[in-house]
Amino acid sequence: MEKYSVYLKNPKYTGSAAFILGLIIGLVVLGWGLFPVQWTDAAPSNLSHDYQMDYLKMTVVTYDADGDQQMASMRWEALGEDAPDLLLELQQYTSVDQEALDDFTKDVVEAAPLSENPEGQSPTIPVVESESETESGSGTSPVVLLLVVCLLTLLVGGALVYVLFIRRKRKSPGKPPSIDSSQYPPAEEPAETVETVNTVDNAGTGPDKAVANFTTVYTAGDELYDDSYSIDSQNGEFLGECGLTISETIGVGEPKKVTAFEIWLFDKNDIQTITKVLLSENAFNDESFRKRMMAKGEPVLVQPGSQIILETATLQLEAHIVNLVYGISAMPENSYFERLDIELSVWPKK
């Protein structure tokens, strides 16, 4: 998901996506589906080849019957620039009266060469829609279909707004949420006051040089927990993203009991997203479960005051476990999290 959100932040990609979506809705849905072009009074020159041949045959037969040279000339000119080729092809048909065709060629074609009429337009043939066609086209109202398309567009737009803005729940750096410690029992091993230490040994870097600092808090019952944060440089340049999300739960019933989280770091200059799996004590000690988690990322035991490092090509993330509270129930001891507070700090690598 983080990679898609990166693309959506780029105006080039969002503009292209909007153009393609508008083209599909405007051309395919509206232009071809709801409000297609309906041809009326089409000229013979606009007909397909087979219909043009039938038209020319009827013109020859009609002229042979009534001898109206003026009307035959108008019908001949209505075929446009394809008329000579159609005549040559018609002369090869054995089913056509050759004597009538010769008279038409001599009296009409040779006597009055193909030319445009005074208005510069070919005579037209009125097209009348049959009742069956009219009835078949009135099955569904175009207005109803248009409303359905608009509703679907609004739903897609609302989903994108929720994913990109509401669910992100971005928190301002340096302003962690207030925590009422009286609501939670102390962890089995109370975390000592630990100063955040920058493990990047670069000149001029340190905790105060971090380009991004975030605090994320999980509490039991937050089944939609999925925090992600944008990493930007001091001049506003987008560098990547990081976040924490639920990975695995245990047991049954509500609320769900989370036993593992995924912490990830995306670097726009790297080809892959680095992920580690934060495991409860019980999950980490379960060898089969720990091996299964390796498919998602490196398994790490969550301990109060511990630090977890993720590195990409140009970024390093340090996750500091501030507070850890395990749930108490009939489940195995220290198997799922009641509360987990983590501070995230990101530095650029030199």
C-alpha positions as CSV (number, residue, x, y, z in Angstrom):
1,M,0.0,0.0,0.0
2,E,2.8,2.4,0.8
3,K,4.2,2.2,-2.7
4,Y,0.9,3.0,-4.3
5,S,0.5,6.1,-2.0
6,V,3.9,7.3,-3.1
7,Y,2.8,7.2,-6.7
8,L,-0.4,9.0,-5.9
9,K,1.6,11.9,-4.4
10,N,3.3,12.5,-7.7
11,P,1.3,14.9,-9.9
12,K,2.5,13.1,-13.0
13,Y,1.0,9.8,-12.0
14,T,-2.2,11.3,-10.5
15,G,-2.7,13.4,-13.7
16,S,-2.2,10.4,-15.9
17,A,-4.6,8.2,-13.8
18,A,-7.2,11.0,-13.8
19,F,-6.9,11.3,-17.6
20,I,-7.3,7.6,-18.2
21,L,-10.3,7.4,-15.8
22,G,-11.9,10.4,-17.5
23,L,-11.3,8.9,-20.9
24,I,-12.9,5.6,-19.8
25,I,-15.9,7.3,-18.3
26,G,-16.4,9.9,-21.0
27,L,-15.7,7.8,-24.1
28,V,-16.5,4.3,-23.2
29,V,-19.3,4.6,-20.6
30,L,-21.0,7.8,-21.8
31,G,-20.0,8.1,-25.4
32,W,-20.4,4.4,-26.4
33,G,-22.6,3.0,-23.7
34,L,-25.1,5.7,-22.5
35,F,-25.2,8.3,-25.3
36,P,-23.9,6.7,-28.5
37,V,-23.9,8.6,-31.8
38,Q,-27.0,7.7,-33.8
39,W,-26.7,8.2,-37.6
40,T,-29.8,9.6,-39.4
41,D,-30.2,10.8,-43.0
42,A,-26.9,9.1,-43.9
43,A,-25.6,9.5,-47.5
44,P,-25.0,6.4,-49.7
45,S,-21.3,7.3,-49.6
46,N,-21.3,6.6,-45.8
47,L,-22.7,3.1,-46.2
48,S,-20.6,0.0,-46.1
49,H,-19.4,-1.6,-49.3
50,D,-22.2,-4.3,-49.5
51,Y,-25.0,-1.7,-49.0
52,Q,-23.4,0.6,-51.6
53,M,-23.4,-2.3,-54.1
54,D,-27.1,-2.9,-53.4
55,Y,-27.8,0.8,-53.8
56,L,-26.1,0.9,-57.2
57,K,-28.0,-2.2,-58.3
58,M,-31.3,-0.6,-57.4
59,T,-30.3,2.6,-59.1
60,V,-29.6,0.7,-62.4
61,V,-32.9,-1.3,-62.2
62,T,-34.9,1.8,-61.4
63,Y,-33.4,3.7,-64.3
64,D,-34.1,0.8,-66.6
65,A,-37.8,0.9,-65.5
66,D,-38.6,4.7,-65.5
67,G,-35.8,6.2,-67.6
68,D,-35.5,9.2,-65.3
69,Q,-32.0,10.3,-66.2
70,Q,-31.9,13.3,-63.8
71,M,-32.8,11.2,-60.7
72,A,-30.4,8.5,-61.8
73,S,-27.6,11.0,-62.0
74,M,-28.3,12.3,-58.5
75,R,-28.3,8.8,-57.2
76,W,-25.0,8.1,-59.0
77,E,-23.4,11.2,-57.6
78,A,-24.6,10.2,-54.1
79,L,-22.2,7.3,-54.1
80,G,-19.2,9.7,-54.0
81,E,-15.7,8.9,-55.1
82,D,-16.2,5.1,-54.7
83,A,-18.8,5.0,-57.5
84,P,-16.5,4.2,-60.4
85,D,-15.0,1.2,-58.5
86,L,-18.4,0.0,-57.6
87,L,-19.5,0.2,-61.2
88,L,-16.6,-1.8,-62.4
89,E,-17.3,-4.5,-59.8
90,L,-21.0,-4.5,-60.7
91,Q,-20.2,-5.1,-64.4
92,Q,-18.6,-8.4,-63.3
93,Y,-21.9,-9.7,-61.8
94,T,-23.8,-12.2,-64.1
95,S,-27.0,-11.7,-62.1
96,V,-27.3,-8.1,-63.3
97,D,-29.0,-7.3,-66.6
98,Q,-26.0,-6.3,-68.7
99,E,-28.2,-4.4,-71.3
100,A,-29.7,-2.3,-68.5
101,L,-26.2,-1.7,-67.0
102,D,-24.8,-0.7,-70.4
103,D,-27.7,1.8,-70.9
104,F,-27.0,3.2,-67.4
105,T,-23.3,3.6,-68.1
106,K,-23.9,5.3,-71.5
107,D,-26.7,7.6,-70.5
108,V,-25.9,8.5,-66.9
109,V,-22.2,7.8,-66.2
110,E,-20.7,8.9,-69.4
111,A,-23.2,11.7,-70.2
112,A,-23.0,13.2,-66.7
113,P,-19.6,12.6,-65.1
114,L,-19.3,12.3,-61.3
115,S,-19.5,15.7,-59.8
116,E,-20.8,17.4,-56.6
117,N,-24.3,18.8,-56.6
118,P,-24.8,22.6,-56.2
119,E,-24.9,22.5,-52.5
120,G,-21.6,20.6,-52.3
121,Q,-23.3,17.7,-50.6
122,S,-24.5,14.3,-51.7
123,P,-28.2,13.5,-51.6
124,T,-29.2,11.8,-48.4
125,I,-31.3,8.8,-47.7
126,P,-33.6,9.2,-44.7
127,V,-33.1,6.4,-42.2
128,V,-36.2,5.2,-40.3
129,E,-35.7,3.2,-37.2
130,S,-37.9,0.2,-36.9
131,E,-40.2,-0.3,-33.9
132,S,-38.2,-3.3,-32.7
133,E,-35.0,-1.2,-32.7
134,T,-36.7,1.5,-30.7
135,E,-38.1,-0.9,-28.2
136,S,-34.8,-2.7,-27.7
137,G,-33.0,0.6,-27.1
138,S,-35.4,1.7,-24.4
139,G,-34.6,-1.1,-21.9
140,T,-32.7,1.0,-19.4
141,S,-32.9,4.8,-19.0
142,P,-29.6,6.6,-19.8
143,V,-30.3,8.9,-16.8
144,V,-30.4,5.9,-14.5
145,L,-27.1,4.5,-15.9
146,L,-25.5,8.0,-15.6
147,L,-26.6,8.2,-11.9
148,V,-25.1,4.7,-11.3
149,V,-21.8,5.8,-12.8
150,C,-21.7,9.0,-10.8
151,L,-22.4,7.0,-7.6
152,L,-19.6,4.5,-8.3
153,T,-17.2,7.4,-9.0
154,L,-18.1,9.0,-5.6
155,L,-17.6,5.7,-3.8
156,V,-14.2,5.2,-5.4
157,G,-13.2,8.8,-4.6
158,G,-14.4,8.4,-1.0
159,A,-12.4,5.2,-0.6
160,L,-9.2,6.9,-1.9
161,V,-9.7,9.8,0.6
162,Y,-10.2,7.4,3.4
163,V,-7.1,5.4,2.5
164,L,-4.8,8.3,1.8
165,F,-5.8,10.8,4.5
166,I,-8.2,9.5,7.2
167,R,-6.6,6.1,7.9
168,R,-3.1,7.5,7.9
169,K,-3.7,9.3,11.1
170,R,-0.5,11.3,10.8
171,K,0.8,12.7,14.1
172,S,2.9,15.8,14.4
173,P,6.6,15.1,15.3
174,G,7.5,15.8,18.9
175,K,3.9,15.7,20.1
176,P,3.2,12.1,21.2
177,P,-0.4,11.4,22.5
178,S,-1.0,11.7,26.2
179,I,-1.0,8.4,28.1
180,D,-2.9,7.7,31.2
181,S,-0.7,5.1,32.9
182,S,-3.3,4.5,35.6
183,Q,-5.5,2.6,33.2
184,Y,-2.9,-0.1,32.5
185,P,-1.0,-2.4,34.8
186,P,2.8,-2.0,34.8
187,A,4.7,-4.3,32.5
188,E,6.4,-7.3,34.1
189,E,9.8,-5.6,33.5
190,P,9.2,-1.9,33.8
191,A,11.1,0.0,31.2
192,E,13.9,2.2,32.5
193,T,14.3,5.7,31.1
194,V,16.2,5.2,27.9
195,E,17.6,8.0,25.8
196,T,17.2,7.6,22.1
197,V,20.5,6.7,20.7
198,N,21.3,7.3,17.0
199,T,23.3,4.3,15.8
200,V,24.2,6.0,12.5
201,D,27.9,7.0,12.8
202,N,27.8,9.9,10.4
203,A,29.4,13.3,10.9
204,G,26.8,15.9,12.1
205,T,24.0,13.4,12.8
206,G,22.3,12.6,16.0
207,P,18.9,12.5,17.7
208,D,18.4,16.2,17.0
209,K,19.3,15.6,13.4
210,A,16.5,13.1,12.6
211,V,14.5,14.1,9.7
212,A,11.3,12.6,11.1
213,N,10.0,11.5,14.5
214,F,6.7,9.8,15.2
215,T,4.9,8.1,18.1
216,T,2.5,5.3,17.4
217,V,0.3,3.6,20.1
218,Y,-1.7,0.4,19.8
219,T,-4.4,-0.5,22.3
220,A,-6.4,-3.7,22.4
221,G,-9.6,-3.5,20.4
222,D,-8.1,-1.3,17.6
223,E,-8.6,-3.9,14.9
224,L,-8.1,-1.4,12.1
225,Y,-4.7,-0.4,13.5
226,D,-2.4,0.5,10.6
227,D,-0.3,3.6,11.1
228,S,1.9,5.0,8.3
229,Y,3.9,8.1,8.0
230,S,5.5,10.2,5.3
231,I,9.2,10.9,5.6
232,D,10.2,14.3,4.3
233,S,13.5,16.2,4.3
234,Q,13.8,19.6,5.9
235,N,13.2,21.3,2.5
236,G,10.1,19.3,2.0
237,E,11.5,16.6,-0.4
238,F,9.7,13.3,-0.1
239,L,12.2,10.6,1.0
240,G,9.9,7.6,1.8
241,E,7.4,6.2,4.3
242,C,7.4,4.0,7.4
243,G,4.7,2.5,9.6
244,L,3.4,-0.3,11.9
245,T,0.5,-2.6,11.2
246,I,-1.1,-5.7,12.7
247,S,0.5,-8.9,11.3
248,E,-0.9,-11.9,13.3
249,T,-3.5,-12.7,16.0
250,I,-4.2,-15.7,18.2
251,G,-7.2,-17.2,19.8
252,V,-10.8,-16.5,19.0
253,G,-13.4,-14.0,20.2
254,E,-13.5,-10.2,20.4
255,P,-11.5,-8.2,20.6
256,K,-8.8,-9.8,18.5
257,K,-5.6,-10.7,20.3
258,V,-2.6,-9.4,18.4
259,T,0.6,-11.4,18.9
260,A,2.7,-9.9,16.1
261,F,3.1,-6.5,14.3
262,E,4.9,-5.6,11.1
263,I,7.2,-2.6,11.1
264,W,8.3,-1.4,7.7
265,L,10.5,1.2,6.0
266,F,10.0,2.3,2.4
267,D,12.8,4.3,0.7
268,K,12.1,5.9,-2.7
269,N,15.7,5.3,-3.7
270,D,15.5,1.6,-2.9
271,I,14.0,-1.2,-4.9
272,Q,12.4,-3.0,-1.9
273,T,10.6,-2.3,1.4
274,I,12.4,-3.5,4.5
275,T,10.1,-5.3,7.0
276,K,10.6,-6.8,10.4
277,V,8.0,-8.7,12.5
278,L,7.7,-7.7,16.2
279,L,6.7,-10.8,18.2
280,S,5.3,-11.2,21.7
281,E,7.5,-13.3,24.1
282,N,5.3,-16.4,23.7
283,A,5.3,-16.1,19.9
284,F,9.0,-15.6,19.7
285,N,9.6,-18.7,21.8
286,D,7.4,-20.8,19.5
287,E,10.0,-22.0,17.0
288,S,7.5,-23.1,14.4
289,F,5.6,-19.8,14.6
290,R,8.9,-17.8,14.4
291,K,10.0,-19.7,11.3
292,R,6.6,-19.0,9.6
293,M,7.0,-15.3,10.3
294,M,10.3,-15.2,8.5
295,A,8.4,-15.2,5.2
296,K,7.2,-11.7,6.2
297,G,10.4,-10.3,7.6
298,E,13.0,-10.8,10.3
299,P,11.4,-11.9,13.6
300,V,12.2,-9.6,16.6
301,L,11.3,-10.0,20.2
302,V,9.6,-7.0,21.7
303,Q,11.0,-5.9,25.0
304,P,10.5,-2.7,27.0
305,G,13.3,-0.2,26.2
306,S,14.7,-2.2,23.3
307,Q,15.5,-0.6,20.0
308,I,14.9,-2.1,16.5
309,I,16.8,-0.9,13.5
310,L,15.7,-0.9,9.8
311,E,18.0,0.2,7.1
312,T,17.5,0.9,3.4
313,A,19.8,2.4,0.7
314,T,19.5,5.9,2.0
315,L,17.5,5.8,5.2
316,Q,17.7,4.3,8.7
317,L,14.8,3.9,11.1
318,E,15.1,3.3,14.8
319,A,12.1,2.1,16.7
320,H,12.2,2.6,20.5
321,I,9.8,0.4,22.6
322,V,8.5,3.0,25.1
323,N,5.8,0.9,26.8
324,L,4.7,-2.7,26.6
325,V,1.7,-4.3,28.3
326,Y,0.7,-7.9,27.8
327,G,-3.0,-9.0,28.0
328,I,-4.1,-11.3,30.8
329,S,-6.6,-14.0,30.0
330,A,-6.8,-17.8,29.6
331,M,-4.3,-17.5,26.7
332,P,-0.7,-18.4,27.4
333,E,1.3,-15.9,29.4
334,N,2.8,-12.9,27.5
335,S,1.1,-14.1,24.2
336,Y,-0.7,-11.0,23.0
337,F,-0.4,-7.2,23.4
338,E,-2.8,-5.1,25.5
339,R,-0.8,-1.9,24.7
340,L,2.3,-1.1,22.8
341,D,3.9,2.4,22.5
342,I,6.7,2.9,20.0
343,E,8.7,6.0,19.0
344,L,10.0,6.1,15.4
345,S,13.0,8.2,14.4
346,V,14.4,8.3,10.8
347,W,17.8,9.5,9.7
348,P,19.3,9.9,6.2
349,K,22.3,7.7,5.5
350,K,25.4,9.4,4.1
